[in-house]
Amino acid sequence: MVPDAAHATLRSRLAASFTTGIVKGLKAAAWLLAIMVPISFAVRLLYWSGALQAAARFLAPAFGYLGLPAESAVSIVSSILLNIYSCIAAMEPLGLDDRQATVIALMALIAHNFPVEVAVQKKAGSSAVFMILLRLLSAAAAGFFLNTVLPPSTALVAIESQAPPASFGALMQEWSLNTGILMAQIIGIVAGLMILQRILVEFHLVERVTWIFRPLLWLMGLPRRTAFLWIVANTLGLAYGAAVIVDESRSGNLTRDDVRLLNISIAVCHSLLEDTLLFAAVGCWVFWITVPRLVLAAAAVWGYRACRLLLSSGKTTAPAALTAADSAPPQARSEALSLSQGDHIAVPQGQSDPQKTPVQNPDARDPSA
């Protein structure tokens, strides 16, 4: 009887995790698609009309400092406003060698798909302006660094050419097909992630995942609570990771500071598998488009921590309740903050309330004297 009861309990817990995960996954996929679909159409239309290519000409002179031809500005702008696929397609007519392609790849892997990814990070609680500036500056620094340290080129890259749609009707047909595939992928992946998240929480497996990745998270400057979300963002991508981050932050499992640090890290470095393999397939150097991203992400987080520490040290020391609240869980933090702001403390009956006891003036005379 005991094994049967245990199996029944296990099945009920799995069923509850599955049901909750499906509901949360569909809700998260809905708001994610509400952001991605209209933005992808608008930007795709700009690319088809040639507006993006015209805008790229203003950036062309700066690319000489990166060891790149002026025309490569089109590939970077395409990456920023579209995605990795459009960047690779824009690289095809440039006749790049593998060194130049690696520089572009690293910059694009840091700065791509801003309209969607910045929007979902804003939804997750970060400043859109800060995320844009962080990724642009990181991409520029990474490109300049690679141009300085990379060895000479060894070969040209081979990129398969793909002609843009010839008419607006062809554009709509291509966009509709790609969007339908994207919608199915997002619903399946996000729902699966939410189910996995619920199972990890239900069976207390998050602690094991956290323990395994604890040394890496320390190097990256991230709290241990962000382990699962960091893994998701660096395997499946930032948009999928942001969907789970929003759910975690709303549930109170992550503090606002946890979310801020995680968003800084995954803004610079995410999708270490698929996006990296796409560029590796056309001849880019894998080491130089992977390791620098991890180093830059860690530097960004530790740099943010250092700046925050310097700014806080220059101000008046906060009350003890506020200081203790910084490292407390979200619920304890709100209680500590309310106490520090003067909320009344319940006092047992029969005892005097220190907050209401008047302060005696030592100079006052006793009227009975």
Secondary structure, DSSP 4 states (H G I P E B T S, - for coil): -HHHHHHHHHHHHHHHHHHHHHHHHHHHHHHHHHHHHHHHHHHHHHHHHTHHHHHHTTTGGGGGGGT--GGGHHHHHHHHHS-HHHHHHHHGGG--BHHHHHHHHHHHHHS--HHHHHHHHHHTT--HHHHHHHHHHHHHHHHHHHHHHPPPP--B------PPPSSHHHHHHHHHHHHHHHHHHHHHHHHHHHHHHHHHHHTT-HHHHHHHHHHHHHHHT--GGGHHHHHHHHHT-HHHHHHHHHHHHHHTSS-HHHHHHHHHHHHHS--TTHHHHHHHTTT--HHHHHHHHHHHHHHHHHHHHHHHHHHHHTSPPPPHHHHHHTTS-HHHHHHHHHHHTTPPPP--TTS--TTTSPPPPTTPPPTT-
